[in-house]
């Protein structure tokens, strides 16, 4: 049996053109049989540009694109076909990490917002092992504040490379939980940015290959072990990230239900608090928000909810409801002492 030839890489292509091609391929994968007019509307160009882009996809990447006269639109004969990644060089990757850190230090001017939007577009070209919270990247400083810990751009580049090349690293890490410095070997599965904080999601070889989140800013030393690893058979980055709330996760799956009053519901309807979120309209303008997380994340969920005060009520789980109730009682006792 003859081996299938790998898709050709074009010698040169501008990044904005590559973004257009990805949009076209994504639309074709949906199976809607778009015509040139629909694709022109999608990429905000004219049909002649669409024609050139389709030709480039067929000729440069050997994309299996055909036209259906019956459906009057284009389709992929292989629905699983993907356009090859346009990889950043190591220099470009480290420049991205430096730019991301610098932009978070700047005031929220129109020019900075434009730069953040450009950086968010560049994030679409990162390796799949590097996941960035793009919404936070584009958000204003007051929504996504400067990280408490600065992560070294050099370390971030090394962590990204280790995740892409499946390399085992040795790190010197300070744990806030144990309040101790330790040295451990890790298999980097993912480099993840959550609201400006960089985390390396790793198999900890010092703890039976348990998957843990290591804050990149707490790594004081990083060296190569010259060993490689295989991804766990059940590893799925998106499923792993969905189970948490922010960067807190672990334990059994839990369904959280929150009811916002009419006042806060007006704002809550505009927000996506969690990737699994579902909204349900209630009488008198109230809103019920439901999402899936894990037991270990409930403490963080409680801290998040308390910012809304009496405008948000926990319906489930009971453990979360009791946790907030106890915290309110403790605060009440604290402030009563001051009055005595």
ZAROFI-968343 format. One record per residue (C-alpha): x, y, z; residue in one letter. Coordinates in steps of 0.05 Angstrom, whole numbers, plus 5000, padded with zeros to 4 digits. Layout:
X	Y	Z	aa
X	Y	Z	A
...
REM end
This chain:
X	Y	Z	aa
5000	5000	5000	X
5027	5068	4980	X
5036	5118	5036	X
4996	5182	5031	X
5040	5241	5013	X
5043	5295	5067	X
5010	5360	5050	X
5057	5410	5017	X
5077	5472	5055	X
5076	5536	5014	X
5142	5572	5011	X
5114	5637	5037	X
5047	5663	5061	X
5026	5724	5101	X
4994	5709	5168	X
4931	5748	5152	X
4922	5705	5089	X
4932	5642	5130	X
4878	5665	5178	X
4830	5672	5119	X
4846	5602	5095	X
4832	5574	5163	X
4764	5608	5164	X
4747	5579	5096	X
4768	5508	5117	X
4729	5514	5182	X
4666	5534	5143	X
4675	5475	5095	X
4682	5427	5153	X
4613	5447	5178	X
4583	5415	5116	X
4540	5475	5097	X
4564	5475	5024	X
4581	5550	5021	X
4587	5583	4954	X
4637	5638	4936	X
4589	5693	4957	X
4580	5663	5026	X
4655	5652	5035	X
4669	5724	5012	X
4621	5749	5066	X
4655	5704	5117	X
4726	5729	5103	X
4704	5800	5086	X
4735	5798	5017	X
4708	5795	4946	X
4693	5730	4908	X
4757	5737	4867	X
4798	5732	4931	X
4757	5671	4951	X
4774	5640	4883	X
4849	5652	4895	X
4845	5625	4966	X
4809	5561	4943	X
4862	5552	4889	X
4917	5561	4940	X
4885	5509	4986	X
4881	5459	4930	X
4949	5472	4898	X
4993	5488	4958	X
4962	5443	5011	X
4926	5392	4967	X
4861	5405	5003	X
4806	5356	4981	X
4758	5411	4960	X
4703	5397	4909	X
4643	5435	4883	X
4573	5404	4887	X
4527	5427	4831	X
4469	5395	4867	X
4481	5435	4931	X
4511	5495	4894	X
4570	5499	4942	X
4639	5474	4961	X
4654	5416	5007	X
4711	5372	5032	X
4713	5301	5007	X
4751	5285	5072	X
4713	5321	5127	X
4771	5309	5176	X
4823	5345	5133	X
4859	5401	5169	X
4902	5457	5143	X
4973	5446	5170	X
4994	5491	5227	X
5035	5552	5211	X
5086	5544	5267	X
5119	5602	5301	X
5195	5600	5305	X
5227	5598	5373	X
5245	5671	5366	X
5173	5690	5349	X
5147	5647	5406	X
5190	5681	5458	X
5171	5749	5428	X
5098	5730	5439	X
5110	5715	5512	X
5148	5781	5522	X
5094	5821	5486	X
5039	5789	5527	X
5073	5808	5592	X
5089	5880	5570	X
5018	5894	5545	X
4989	5876	5613	X
5032	5930	5645	X
5007	5986	5600	X
4948	6032	5611	X
4883	6017	5576	X
4891	6065	5517	X
4861	6054	5448	X
4930	6038	5420	X
4941	5985	5473	X
4873	5954	5458	X
4892	5949	5384	X
4958	5917	5403	X
4922	5866	5448	X
4875	5848	5391	X
4934	5838	5345	X
4968	5794	5397	X
4904	5753	5405	X
4904	5741	5330	X
4976	5718	5334	X
4955	5670	5389	X
4917	5630	5337	X
4984	5609	5308	X
5012	5582	5373	X
5026	5507	5378	X
4965	5467	5400	X
5003	5451	5465	X
5000	5525	5484	X
4930	5548	5504	X
4917	5622	5515	X
4854	5654	5545	X
4844	5698	5485	X
4784	5735	5514	X
4826	5755	5574	X
4882	5775	5528	X
4837	5825	5493	X
4802	5849	5556	X
4816	5912	5594	X
4866	5915	5652	X
4811	5922	5704	X
4781	5856	5682	X
4846	5817	5674	X
4896	5848	5722	X
4971	5842	5718	X
4995	5774	5740	X
5017	5767	5812	X
5079	5729	5788	X
5119	5744	5726	X
5139	5682	5688	X
5205	5683	5651	X
5194	5687	5575	X
5254	5641	5567	X
5223	5589	5613	X
5156	5596	5577	X
5190	5583	5510	X
5225	5522	5539	X
5160	5496	5570	X
5124	5505	5503	X
5180	5469	5466	X
5179	5412	5517	X
5104	5403	5508	X
5110	5403	5432	X
5169	5356	5429	X
5147	5311	5487	X
5209	5325	5528	X
5216	5310	5603	X
5242	5369	5643	X
5271	5377	5713	X
5244	5437	5750	X
5259	5471	5816	X
5190	5492	5841	X
5163	5529	5901	X
5096	5502	5923	X
5048	5549	5959	X
5010	5489	5988	X
5070	5458	6023	X
5109	5524	6029	X
5171	5486	6005	X
5220	5486	5948	X
5227	5419	5912	X
5262	5389	5852	X
5221	5343	5807	X
5218	5313	5737	X
5156	5330	5697	X
5125	5314	5630	X
5097	5379	5603	X
5029	5365	5570	X
5004	5435	5561	X
5024	5508	5573	X
4961	5546	5591	X
4947	5620	5602	X
4888	5636	5647	X
4873	5710	5659	X
4946	5729	5650	X
4975	5674	5693	X
5017	5620	5658	X
5012	5548	5681	X
5048	5485	5659	X
5001	5425	5662	X
5046	5366	5675	X
5052	5294	5694	X
5091	5297	5760	X
5139	5237	5757	X
5155	5248	5830	X
5083	5234	5848	X
5062	5173	5807	X
5050	5213	5743	X
4992	5252	5774	X
4972	5310	5729	X
4983	5377	5764	X
4983	5451	5747	X
5050	5486	5760	X
5051	5562	5760	X
5107	5581	5712	X
5125	5641	5756	X
5145	5594	5813	X
5196	5556	5772	X
5265	5580	5794	X
5306	5532	5751	X
5292	5489	5691	X
5338	5438	5658	X
5333	5385	5604	X
5335	5311	5623	X
5345	5288	5550	X
5287	5240	5559	X
5222	5238	5520	X
5152	5213	5537	X
5086	5191	5506	X
5021	5227	5520	X
4973	5189	5566	X
4922	5150	5525	X
4863	5186	5558	X
4894	5256	5555	X
4848	5309	5525	X
4869	5381	5538	X
4801	5413	5529	X
4766	5363	5573	X
4818	5374	5627	X
4812	5449	5626	X
4735	5447	5626	X
4733	5410	5692	X
4760	5468	5732	X
4742	5538	5750	X
4800	5583	5732	X
4860	5540	5748	X
4827	5502	5806	X
4806	5431	5791	X
4807	5360	5819	X
4760	5311	5854	X
4691	5289	5832	X
4650	5325	5779	X
4600	5376	5808	X
4543	5415	5778	X
4538	5486	5802	X
4472	5525	5799	X
4470	5599	5813	X
4409	5645	5814	X
4419	5719	5799	X
4367	5770	5818	X
4336	5816	5766	X
4388	5870	5778	X
4450	5827	5769	X
4418	5784	5715	X
4420	5843	5668	X
4496	5839	5670	X
4503	5763	5678	X
4467	5751	5612	X
4525	5785	5576	X
4578	5742	5609	X
4605	5672	5597	X
4630	5651	5665	X
4647	5580	5645	X
4655	5541	5580	X
4599	5492	5601	X
4552	5547	5623	X
4477	5543	5609	X
4428	5599	5624	X
4354	5593	5642	X
4307	5652	5645	X
4264	5656	5708	X
4203	5697	5728	X
4212	5770	5748	X
4276	5779	5707	X
4318	5730	5748	X
4369	5684	5715	X
4394	5615	5733	X
4465	5598	5711	X
4488	5525	5711	X
4558	5498	5696	X
4601	5436	5708	X
4664	5437	5750	X
4698	5395	5803	X
4700	5390	5879	X
4768	5421	5887	X
4745	5483	5849	X
4687	5499	5895	X
4729	5543	5941	X
4747	5587	5882	X
4674	5587	5858	X
4654	5612	5928	X
4705	5669	5926	X
4680	5689	5857	X
4607	5688	5878	X
4617	5730	5940	X
4634	5791	5898	X
4560	5793	5879	X
4536	5795	5951	X
4461	5787	5959	X
4450	5790	5884	X
4471	5717	5874	X
4446	5655	5910	X
4475	5585	5907	X
4422	5533	5891	X
4469	5474	5885	X
4510	5439	5908	X
4493	5442	5982	X
4568	5439	5999	X
4580	5505	5963	X
4518	5537	5995	X
4541	5517	6065	X
4613	5541	6051	X
4588	5611	6032	X
4541	5612	6092	X
4598	5595	6140	X
4642	5649	6109	X
4587	5701	6116	X
4577	5682	6189	X
4652	5686	6202	X
4654	5755	6170	X
4594	5777	6211	X
4629	5755	6276	X
4692	5792	6254	X
4657	5859	6243	X
4615	5851	6306	X
4679	5847	6347	X
4700	5915	6320	X
4635	5947	6344	X
4643	5921	6415	X
REM end
